[in-house]
Amino acid sequence: MKKFVAIAVVAAACASASADVVTVFPVISPLTQGFAQPLQILAGSYNSTDLYIDNFTNFTFGNAFVTAYVNFFPGKIMTTGGFSTTGYAFAKKLAIGDTVGPATFGTANFNPMFADEHYGQGQWFNGTQPVEGFFGLAYANGFDGGGNALVNYAYVDLRVTPLPGQSAVVDILGWGVETTPNTAVTVAQLPEPTFVGVLGLAAIAGIRRRRA
């Protein structure tokens, strides 16, 4: 089953085209420089936080690194296979119709980069222009009877908008997740929101994280 999800702290409309698909809006916006947004991909899942999206401040250069961090092994994000000047793997930008799953995952990393506003790198960097695109991830969602990790596959719609002074604003526009473990999901256009609300970010500054 595929579910489309976005988070809001005020009222949002929920529309269901079938028993298998749920849409919840509005989006998480904006995530400003120096803050990280924790996400639970599917409400009620095994972990309270599956993923962080981080608009990280580099105090050496005074610029933004837009990165993500999958919280628990064996979770990872699809990457291009290349690396940034600062040593991050580059997250891979997907298109509608691409598959995220065991057979198509390819190279991956638990903490890749989307855009580096100082060096001008990453598939979410295009000079002064906003870049929107999907990225694919696998995240741990409990264990089977034999103690093996159950993995769910998902994709997230992300927009990075550069600002003057080598910084950026990040918008998390929603995501789709295959709720059956170890089953691929196909990237699809997220449904249009039926209600626009206001989101209050419970963002976190200066998070120190260790991989579980």
Beta strands, then each sheet from edge to edge (+ up, - down):
strand 1: 2-5
strand 2: 14-18
strand 3: 21-24
strand 4: 28-31
strand 5: 35-39
strand 6: 51-58
strand 7: 63-70
strand 8: 76-83
strand 9: 89-91
strand 10: 99-100
strand 11: 108-109
strand 12: 113-116
strand 13: 131-143
strand 14: 149-163
strand 15: 167-178
strand 16: 185-186
sheet 1: 1+ 15- 4+
sheet 2: 1+ 15- 14+ 13- 8+ 9-
sheet 3: 1+ 15- 14+ 13- 8+ 11-
sheet 4: 2+ 3-
sheet 5: 5+ 6- 7+ 12-
sheet 6: 10+ 16-
end
